[in-house]
Amino acid sequence: MAISIFDLVKIGVGPSSSHTMGPMLAARQFLLDLQERDLLARVERVGAQLYGSLALTGKGHCTDRAILLGLEGEEPKTLEPATVEERLERIRGAGRLRLLGEREIAFDEPMDLLFHKEQVLPRHANGMRFTAFDATGETLASESFYSIGGGFIVRGEEEEAGQGEAKVSVPFPFDSAAELLEQCGRHDMKIHELVLANETAWQPPEDTRAQLLDLWQVMKTCVRQGFEAKGVLPGVLKVPRRAPRLYRELCGEGAAGDFMDWVNAYALAVNEENAAGGRVVTAPTNGAAGIIPAVLHYYRRFVSGADEEGVLRFLLTAGAIAILYKKNASISGAEMGCQGEVGVACSMAAGGLVAAMGGSNAQVENAAEIGMEHNLGLTCDPIAGLVQIPCIERNAMGAVKAINAARMAFRGDGSHKVSLDQVIATMRQTGLDMSTSYKETSRGGLAVNVPEC
């Protein structure tokens, strides 16, 4: 099963890829399935039930809002964040939904959207079930979905194929970092060249390049909006935005902030936008969406000779690293803790930065390994179930760590004791061993030791 880098680096909306984007896509897909079976016109009631991590932190992660919007036919890549509040006010005020934007039915949210906090479906901690009923109350269809991280969803009966994966063959397949390096060596290619060649299985190279630059533009827009925004973030914590003030200070007369101050500002800006439900680039998740934009901004602003080609090398290489984690571990905080989100993004950014600076394949692999090795065991314990504390600051820390990992690897010759494959395997085993209290349930760590308000 081939995975495109655009399955892992894509446009989304905050605050969570697994708890917001995945459920939105699942709700929409359930109705599309009904439409394909000519059942949609008979639907008079729809019920949604959330389990495990989706139930425990769903309110803070806006899963309820995502379900409503998904049932109305919205999807993350095209949803306009500015319209969300008005849409939700209409739905909740009238107690009615427009299925796929067309067929209107009654929707009693307290009865039709249920959070089963003490139950977990068998395949994944992020489980949900949708049921459609006709006018007599008979069940027309019922289906389970799982949101497995990064906006990927699978149906209950599916074994592998995630949302967005394509059943195609690529010219240079790889399932491990060792295979990736071997393929590159055999064909005398850099990692970014191999990935670009593989993407031809889906589209011409010029389209891939254009799509990557579009993603870079969305990242820049997100940073700018984060710098311009005001006020506090939504939710009970009432967290004030810090990126705007930091940006003003760095731009002030006589300001002497170094690169680390700017990297912090970039990362904070993105994840404050994400926490507010804004448009971000999921890379590879929303909770870790600030790391790659922050490191890319660092590259463009502080690395001599930085150019657009370097941005492309960065994103193509980061995409390859993300594929390795997706295939051999997980990018789901509910499975791996935050090492599967911030840790993976840090690894991606570290390897991508080395590629952008013209490093060797061995140096890229070394940087990616360093980036994850020092995030092993990172827990996911959001206070109040919001993607705010410690999530926002964690992106700034992850971005700085990625830059340091890249600088260390770039100064070396690529040789190192621990391989990227070994650290990915270790990350997976660490995630499996980690208590569920520290995997996006808000039942451990900071989430229980810090008062919500």
ABEGO torsion letter per residue (X at the ends): XBBBAAAABBBBBOABAAAAAAAAAAAAAAAAAAAAAGAAAABABBBBBBBEAAAAAAAAAGAAAAAAAAAAGBBAAABBAAAAAAAAAAAAAAGBBBBGGABBBBBBAAAABBBBAABBBAABABBBBBBBBBAAGBBABBBBBBBAEGGBBBBAABAABBBGBBBBBBABBBABAAAAAAAAAAAGBBAAAAAAAAAAAABBAAAAAAAAAAAAAAAAAAAAAAAABBEBBBEAAGBBBAAAAAAAAAABBGBABBAAAAAAAAAAAAAAAAAAGBBBBBOABAAAAAAAAAAAAAAAAABBGBBAAAAAAAAAAAAAAAAAAAAABBABAAAAEAAAAAAAAAAAAAAAAAAAAGBBAAAAAAAAAAAAAAABGBBBBBBGGBBAOAAAAAAAAAAAAAAAAAAAAAABAGBBABBAAAAAAAAAAAAAABBAAABGAGABEAAAABBAX
